[in-house]
Amino acid sequence: MTNSKLVPEAKNGLNKFKQEVANEMGVPFKDYNGELTSKQCGSVGGEMVKRMVHQYESKL
């Protein structure tokens, strides 16, 4: 499998969504996040997936 993005245009939208979720959770995301714990980063990613699944299920 190649490292290419399936929908390159979605990158900006996902980055914006990630920043919104991080802000709501009080996680200080920046361009460089090396000082954050894996728990902090994982909690943001988990919440993003939770919200995306909820949004998809609500459309069914």
Summary of the structure (lengths in Angstrom):
residues: 60
radius of gyration: 13.1
end to end distance: 30.8
largest distance: 39.5
contacts: 107
relative contact order: 0.11
helix: 63%
strand: 0%
